[in-house]
Amino acid sequence: MIEVPETFRAMPRWWAASPEEREWLAGLPHRVATWCARWELTVDGPARHGSNALVVPVLHADGRAALRLAPPGDDTAALSAALRFWRGHGVVTELAADAGQGALLLERLDADRPLTAEPLGVAFPAIGRIARRLAVPAGDDVAPGLDSATDEVAARADDLIGAWERLGRPFDRTVIDTAADAATVVLAGRRDPVAVDTDLHFGQVLRDADGRWCVVDPVLRRGDAERTAVEVLWHRVDEMTDREIPSWFDVLVEAAELDPDLARAWALWRVTEYRLWGLEHGLTLDPARCARVSEALGGRRQARRRPPPAS
């Protein structure tokens, strides 16, 4: 019987848990034992976790693996579909799945060596190259029915000013106007869609047995690869001065082989849209980060900057 970490039980995700979710949490040791019996696994170390799922290192007939268990309502089916779509191309390999029961058996990655532990000079080029690897064609012929990240811009753009007004005009109107112009660029620049991980960040990137970086929890959408640059940037923006932000953005753009103008348009749109969403939902830190990125990228010259020295 495994021991469920107290840090997992204390996650905010459980603060308003339903009775079904609490029953799932209480029964986790038994559930791990059940899945180990079903898939002929042996527990091989202490459990780890994210905000929503427990991950148990295990051994199976072909070697080392990881058993991931998620609670009721978690979209394990979407994660499983994303892993099967990319088939180990930049993401962790799925070995077995029962998405309806929230169970996945995955290849074992090195949880002690996340990309978050690497300095910016290593982490930014590495995650940029991952974003490029993930950007494979994702039209209806290869990914039918996949949601479009770009369509979200069209759906949200009409309400941007309304949200700003409802919040009491929390920042200068020129920020909204800049975001609206950026949305126009994004929508006008539509190209053949590629696969995009819309939740790509350093904490979800670990090394595999061969030392390659792999994403463990991708969120698969279709759209422009250029969307990923700012999504990645703001996860480590606290480690940068305001003057360094544009240069690190350029590092991502270059490593991921993105269109600089389209990437900048996506950035200005996303930081404003997410800033408003965060304020609407009572967030404090993320809207402030978005404001920093918006200011740093909004008035920048189009000339490419040299990247800062590796840290």
C-alpha positions, 0 to 999 in steps of 0.5 A: 500500500502506497502512502499518499503525500500530505502535500497532495491532500493539502492541495487547493484542488481539494478545498471544495471537493465533492463527496465523490472526489473526497471518496476518491482521495481517501481510497487512493492507496487501494486504487493504486493496489488495484491498478498494479494488480490489473496491469501487473505492476510493482510499486518502485518508490514514493508517490509524487503529484501535481495539483490534480493527479498522483503519480506512482513509480512502478515496474512492469514487464518491460521495465520502469514506468509511472502510474498516473491516477486522476480524480473524477472529472479530470479530463484524462481522456483529453490528455490520453488523446494528446499523448496518442496524437504526438506518439512520444514526439516531444511528449511522454509515451503512453503505455496503457490507458483507461481514461474513463477511470482516470488511469494512465501508465506512462514511461518513467521520466526523471522527476528530479530533473525538471526544466524549471531547475535549469538556468534561463540560458539552458531552459529557454532554448530547450523549451523553444525547441520542444515547441517546434517539435510539437508543431506538427500539422493538425488539420481535420485530415489528421486531427478531426474535431480538435478545438482551435486556439485561434477561434478563441481570439475571435470569440473573446475579442468582441467582449474585451472592452466590455470586460475592461469596463465591468472591472472599472477600467483597471488600466489604461485604455491603450492596452486594450486598443493594442490587444485589439490590434494584435487580435486583428493580426492573429486572425488575419495571419491564419495559416495551416493549423499545427498542433499546439500545447496551450499549457506548455511550461517548464514544470511539465518538462522532464528528461527521459531515460536517454536524456531528452526533454519530454512534456508530461501533461500537454493540452492539445489544440490546433492553431499557430505555434506562435501562441506558445512563446508568451505562454512559456515566457510568463512562467519565469518572468519573475527571474527577469528584469523588465529590460530583459523580457524582450530579449528572452522573448526573442530567444524563444521565438528563434529557438521555436522558429516562429514568425516574430511579428505573429508571435508578438501579436499573440503575446500582446493579445494573450497577456491582456486577455489573461490579465482581464480574466485573472482580475475577473477571477480574483487573481493577484500575481498573474495579472501583475506578471501580464502587465509587466510583459505587456509593457515590455513588449508593447512599445518595443522596436521591431529590430531583433535584440541580442539575447542576454548572457546565459544565466 
